[in-house]
């Protein structure tokens, strides 16, 4: 490996990458997923870079870092595009995404400024891209009967509505009930916290779009996302998982999510959904949107569950179960969710044997 | 992919609809010839024969008179074996949640966040209706219980479904809110047979009475006592003269249809027009700002 690359701080986004293949740095126009050697110029919003093991390493001006070019769509942070050229750009996610910010949430600082110094290349001079390090691409995507692998979608009203917390609570509850769980993140921008939290929750297997070779899913079409989901399923079956949990980033109004909810191919891959929301209005609209799309909603949780009054409002408005985190450890909640996912007969038969 | 709104019948017509998000529960829907009240829908629930169409046939005229949509869910035996009790046990499908999913969907489709239902059930449907109202009183504007076989009595010491002590599979009941719902109970004066379709046991008979007539009287009395203590309007009880246990005859010959219509109009304060325009309903001069 090139010494300069070896000495650089390595980001989470490279967790599947064998950096030994990167022998040189070249100039060129970055594409999504291309690995970039960058220099930190000015520390702003992101003060730390998450490494491939999950530790958040403090950044200092002058640090060299290995990141990937990708878009980002995050209502709470940045809207950013793959840099049009090497040179000045931004670190837009602690997981290691280099992009040019086009919009910023005014509640946060400007993005940390970096300079993209060059593209990582292999000994043949080809640019190293995350697609070359995608373990899920070795699997054949397949549509799986939902009774063989119930697939629980976790959808939210927006960024930071509590989706990952809800997905992890479900994963932990099912795990404690004796089920093997694959927890996955289908869309978003590569960042470790959700990945590690799913592991911490006890999921037997955790994969995300990074494992399919994507640093970000911004701008992807439903067929592309269904292809990733089917790879998650193939992986889950190979791992012997009983249940697949699929978290989708951002809210139901996010462009890719809107397209997903209008895609028959995607809807066919989902058994039911849990809704994460930060308030009663958000819960109501999100649940109604998901129901309208044709997906059964088993319950509502997320940030809303911290506010008893908001829960009452949502309960009155929707009449659907409002799930607090503790509920996933109650047998009746697990029975309700698992019975809904597997079908009452199958669930009862499994429990009696 | 067909849009959900395209599944609905045109005015004056009936359509059986399976909403993809609630695939286990088909609905028979009737759109009145002229919609005058979008803040209410009339939900009518079949008995153990699970004949939703019969419910729809008997309530169609009333839906036209009320100017509201008529909805008859069909709780099929395989999907909802004990829909009368909302749920057959832990891990079993929830009939109440299925109906609530429909209501959430409907509110979103029609932009009616404050919509409540008029809920009418006959026999097993009346069992469903009052147990649904016990768990989801906020969804119900008024309730009609016709000739239920047996009831959940408002007794915290008795386990659900005979009483209201918490069921493992369901949330706790909201009795006080349920007591505030306008309620009409009907039963035929000849509905006093202990036929095969009537659930009987020594303890049930002792708690509720020997037949539907006695059980309806006893349940109404227990509810009425609690309502009086709260100064709520008491449940209405109407005896259908010369009637046995037959929904169609009760409605057509026993006067149940006109009783129900009168009760629903009364429950809204004979003021349906008020409901046709929520803006008017909430207009108040104190909120108006007038220049100069």
Interface residues (C-beta under 8 A of the other chain):
Chain A: X262 X264 X267 X284 X285 X287 X288 X289 X290 X291 X292 X293 X294 X295 X296 X297 X315 X316 X317 X318 X319 X320 X321 X331 X332 X335 X336 X338 X339 X340 X344 X347 X348 X351
Chain B: X1 X4 X19 X20 X21 X22 X23 X88 X90 X91 X92 X93 X94 X96 X97 X99 X100 X101 X103 X104 X105 X107 X108 X109 X113 X136 X138 X139 X168 X169 X171
